Amino acid sequence: MTKYIKKPVEVEAFKFAVDDTPEWFLEKTKNSYCEFRHDSNGVACILSTPEGSVMIARAGDFIIKGVEGEIYPCESRIFEKTYEKV
């Protein structure tokens, strides 16, 4: 089996409901569907992707701005294993 390694790519990200919300997130979500909810599990951000699926970010998860400007959530423990601050 052929193996591959992930190319080093710099992304912008913030910890949802922990860090200040960056302007790129506010700009991206003002014209697209992003619903904020608060329930017994805390605050959540429901994001609709361009492909039509739904992704959920909970407080403490990272929201990433991808290489093509897309936004998506990533659990904190996965993010911290995959990325490091620059």
N, CA and C of each residue as an Amber inpcrd file, in Angstrom:
protein
   258
   0.8380000  -1.1680000   0.0000000   0.0000000   0.0000000   0.0000000
   0.8880000   1.2370000   0.0000000   0.5320000   2.2100000  -0.8220000
   1.2600000   3.4660000  -0.8880000   0.8610000   4.3450000   0.2900000
   1.8610000   4.9710000   0.9140000   1.5880000   5.8670000   2.0370000
   1.7710000   7.3060000   1.6010000   1.0320000   8.1950000   2.2550000
   1.1030000   9.6210000   1.9750000   1.2510000  10.3800000   3.2800000
   1.8230000  11.5670000   3.1890000   1.9210000  12.4390000   4.3490000
   1.1990000  13.7410000   4.0200000   0.5140000  14.2820000   4.9840000
  -0.2280000  15.5230000   4.8010000   0.7390000  16.6700000   4.5540000
   0.4600000  17.4640000   3.5280000   1.2840000  18.6320000   3.2420000
   1.1100000  19.6540000   4.3660000   2.1710000  20.3500000   4.7080000
   2.0130000  21.3980000   5.7170000   1.2010000  22.5550000   5.1340000
   0.0740000  22.8320000   5.7440000  -0.8120000  23.8980000   5.2930000
  -1.1440000  24.7680000   6.4940000  -0.9750000  26.0610000   6.3290000
  -1.3080000  26.9910000   7.4060000  -2.7870000  27.3560000   7.2920000
  -3.5180000  27.2170000   8.3920000  -4.9410000  27.5580000   8.4230000
  -5.1980000  28.5570000   9.5400000  -6.3070000  29.2610000   9.4300000
  -6.7680000  30.1120000  10.5180000  -7.8300000  29.3370000  11.2730000
  -7.8630000  29.4820000  12.5890000  -8.8380000  28.7620000  13.4010000
  -9.0600000  29.5060000  14.7080000 -10.1870000  29.2040000  15.3390000
 -10.4620000  29.7470000  16.6640000 -11.2850000  28.7400000  17.4430000
 -11.1930000  28.8390000  18.7520000 -11.9400000  27.9490000  19.6400000
 -13.3250000  28.5490000  19.8460000 -14.3480000  27.8270000  19.3560000
 -15.7290000  28.3070000  19.3830000 -16.2100000  28.5030000  20.8150000
 -16.8300000  29.6640000  21.0540000 -17.3940000  30.0520000  22.3530000
 -16.3320000  30.1920000  23.4460000 -15.0620000  30.2700000  23.0390000
 -13.9580000  30.4810000  23.9820000 -13.1500000  31.7020000  23.5280000
 -12.6610000  31.6610000  22.2820000 -11.8730000  32.7620000  21.7190000
 -12.8030000  33.8320000  21.1490000 -12.2330000  35.0000000  20.8960000
 -12.9800000  36.0320000  20.1740000 -13.3040000  35.5070000  18.7810000
 -14.4910000  35.8340000  18.2890000 -14.9110000  35.3780000  16.9650000
 -14.2520000  36.2520000  15.9020000 -13.4860000  35.6430000  14.9880000
 -12.7870000  36.4340000  13.9780000 -13.7310000  36.9660000  12.9000000
 -13.3030000  38.0270000  12.2690000 -14.0940000  38.6690000  11.2200000
 -14.3760000  37.7180000  10.0580000 -13.4090000  36.8580000   9.6910000
 -13.6400000  35.9480000   8.5560000 -14.7940000  34.9970000   8.8220000
 -14.9990000  34.5960000  10.0740000 -16.1270000  33.7080000  10.4110000
 -17.4440000  34.4800000  10.3110000 -17.4800000  35.6760000  10.8620000
 -18.6910000  36.4900000  10.8030000 -19.0730000  36.8010000   9.3600000
 -18.0790000  37.1280000   8.5480000 -18.3270000  37.4380000   7.1380000
 -18.8380000  36.2070000   6.3850000 -18.2220000  35.0630000   6.6240000
 -18.5960000  33.8300000   5.9200000 -19.9920000  33.3660000   6.3100000
 -20.3710000  33.5360000   7.5660000 -21.6530000  33.0000000   8.0300000
 -22.8210000  33.9740000   7.8850000 -22.5700000  35.2230000   7.5530000
 -23.6920000  36.1640000   7.4570000 -24.5740000  35.8830000   6.2410000
 -24.0130000  35.3170000   5.1790000 -24.7920000  35.0220000   3.9780000
 -25.0640000  33.5340000   3.8050000 -24.5770000  32.7270000   4.6970000
 -24.8250000  31.2930000   4.5910000 -25.4720000  30.8220000   5.8820000
 -26.0120000  29.6620000   5.8670000 -26.7610000  29.1570000   7.0070000
 -25.8400000  28.7560000   8.1460000 -26.0180000  29.4020000   9.2560000
 -25.3210000  29.0540000  10.4900000 -26.2940000  29.3320000  11.6200000
 -26.6950000  28.2960000  12.3030000 -27.6730000  28.4530000  13.3850000
 -26.9870000  28.2110000  14.7190000 -27.2180000  29.1070000  15.6600000
 -26.6700000  28.9540000  16.9970000 -27.7580000  28.4080000  17.9100000
 -27.4030000  27.4130000  18.6960000 -28.3500000  26.8080000  19.6360000
 -27.7170000  26.7200000  21.0080000 -28.5750000  26.7200000  22.0100000
 -28.1270000  26.5120000  23.3820000 -29.0360000  25.4600000  23.9940000
 -28.4290000  24.3760000  24.4770000 -29.2130000  23.3150000  25.1080000
 -28.4730000  22.8220000  26.3490000 -28.8720000  21.6830000  26.8690000
 -28.2440000  21.1660000  28.0860000 -26.7610000  20.8380000  27.8990000
 -26.3210000  20.6810000  26.6430000 -24.9060000  20.4220000  26.3480000
 -24.1160000  21.7070000  26.1500000 -24.7770000  22.8480000  26.2520000
 -24.1130000  24.1260000  26.0510000 -24.4520000  24.7260000  24.7040000
 -23.6360000  25.6650000  24.2770000 -23.8740000  26.3550000  23.0160000
 -23.3160000  25.5250000  21.8520000 -24.0040000  25.5980000  20.7150000
 -23.5550000  24.8850000  19.5190000 -23.7870000  25.7710000  18.3090000
 -22.9830000  25.5570000  17.2960000 -23.1240000  26.2480000  16.0200000
 -23.3900000  25.1740000  14.9780000 -24.5370000  25.2570000  14.3190000
 -24.9120000  24.2930000  13.2870000 -24.5410000  24.9170000  11.9490000
 -23.5790000  24.3020000  11.2530000 -23.0880000  24.8310000   9.9810000
 -23.5630000  23.9650000   8.8260000 -24.0770000  24.5940000   7.7970000
 -24.4140000  23.8810000   6.5690000 -23.2370000  24.0070000   5.6170000
 -22.8320000  22.8930000   5.0350000 -21.7140000  22.9020000   4.0970000
 -22.2330000  23.1450000   2.6850000 -21.3510000  23.5560000   1.7700000
 -21.7670000  23.7360000   0.3790000 -22.3000000  22.4370000  -0.2510000
 -21.8610000  21.2950000   0.2900000 -22.3090000  20.0090000  -0.2290000
 -23.6810000  19.6130000   0.3020000 -24.2120000  20.3950000   1.2460000
 -25.5360000  20.1230000   1.7770000 -25.5710000  19.3290000   3.0680000
 -24.4240000  18.9980000   3.6140000 -24.4220000  18.2880000   4.8970000
 -24.3930000  19.3010000   6.0430000 -24.6080000  18.8060000   7.2360000
 -24.6420000  19.6570000   8.4210000 -23.5280000  19.2300000   9.3580000
 -22.7960000  20.2150000   9.8860000 -21.7280000  19.9560000  10.8440000
 -22.0210000  20.7670000  12.0970000 -21.6700000  20.2210000  13.2480000
 -21.9510000  20.8890000  14.5130000 -20.6480000  21.1910000  15.2450000
 -20.5090000  22.4360000  15.6770000 -19.3890000  22.8420000  16.5270000
 -19.9380000  23.1220000  17.9120000 -19.3460000  22.5220000  18.9120000
 -19.7400000  22.7660000  20.3020000 -18.6680000  23.6410000  20.9590000
 -19.0380000  24.2630000  22.0620000 -18.0930000  25.1170000  22.7790000
 -16.7990000  24.3510000  23.0330000 -15.6800000  24.9740000  22.6980000
 -14.3740000  24.3420000  22.8790000 -13.8480000  23.6720000  21.6290000
 -14.7260000  23.3770000  20.6540000 -14.2580000  22.8500000  19.3710000
 -13.6060000  23.9850000  18.5970000 -12.7160000  23.6410000  17.6950000
 -12.1210000  24.6430000  16.8210000 -12.9570000  24.7700000  15.5570000
 -13.0490000  25.9800000  15.0550000 -13.6330000  26.2050000  13.7360000
 -12.4830000  26.6610000  12.8580000 -12.2940000  25.9670000  11.7510000
 -11.1510000  26.1630000  10.8590000 -11.6030000  26.8310000   9.5730000
 -10.7900000  27.7670000   9.1050000 -10.9690000  28.3260000   7.7640000
 -10.0010000  27.5680000   6.8760000 -10.5350000  26.7760000   5.9590000
  -9.7120000  25.9340000   5.1020000  -8.9980000  26.6940000   4.0030000
  -8.2310000  25.9750000   3.2020000  -7.3950000  26.5780000   2.1730000
  -8.1940000  27.2320000   1.0510000  -9.4530000  26.8610000   0.9050000
 -10.2910000  27.4890000  -0.1190000 -11.3660000  28.3810000   0.4970000
 -11.1820000  28.7720000   1.7670000 -12.1070000  29.6650000   2.4380000
 -13.2890000  28.9740000   3.0940000 -13.3630000  27.6550000   2.9670000
 -14.4470000  26.9080000   3.5980000 -14.2510000  26.8980000   5.1070000
 -15.3430000  26.7590000   5.8380000 -15.2340000  26.6740000   7.2910000
 -15.8170000  25.3520000   7.7590000 -15.1720000  24.7830000   8.7500000
 -15.6480000  23.5160000   9.2920000 -15.1450000  23.3480000  10.7150000
 -15.9110000  22.6200000  11.5340000 -15.4970000  22.3960000  12.9190000
 -14.5550000  21.2070000  13.0410000 -13.8040000  21.2050000  14.1380000
 -12.8990000  20.0940000  14.4490000 -12.8360000  19.9820000  15.9710000
 -13.0550000  18.7820000  16.4710000 -12.9680000  18.5860000  17.9180000
 -11.5840000  19.0070000  18.4140000 -11.5540000  19.5860000  19.5900000
 -10.3190000  20.1130000  20.1560000  -9.2100000  19.0640000  20.2210000
  -9.5430000  17.8560000  20.6680000  -8.4990000  16.8240000  20.8120000
  -7.8990000  16.4300000  19.4610000  -8.6970000  16.4130000  18.4030000
  -8.1950000  16.1040000  17.0530000  -7.3720000  17.2720000  16.5240000
  -7.8840000  18.4850000  16.7190000  -7.1760000  19.6710000  16.2580000
  -5.7810000  19.7330000  16.8630000  -5.6900000  19.5100000  18.1670000
  -4.4120000  19.6210000  18.8550000  -3.4230000  18.5270000  18.4520000
  -3.9110000  17.4010000  17.9560000  -3.0280000  16.3530000  17.4330000
  -2.5700000  16.6530000  16.0130000  -3.3350000  17.4750000  15.2930000
  -3.0960000  17.7180000  13.8720000  -2.3640000  19.0300000  13.6000000
  -2.6250000  20.0410000  14.4240000  -2.0890000  21.3740000  14.1650000
  -1.2350000  21.8630000  15.3280000  -0.3320000  22.8020000  15.0060000
   0.4070000  23.5000000  16.0440000   0.4360000  24.9740000  15.6910000
   0.5420000  25.8410000  16.7070000   0.5650000  27.2840000  16.4780000
   1.8060000  27.6900000  15.7200000   1.6450000  28.6800000  14.8590000
   2.7980000  29.2440000  14.1480000   3.0390000  30.6650000  14.6030000
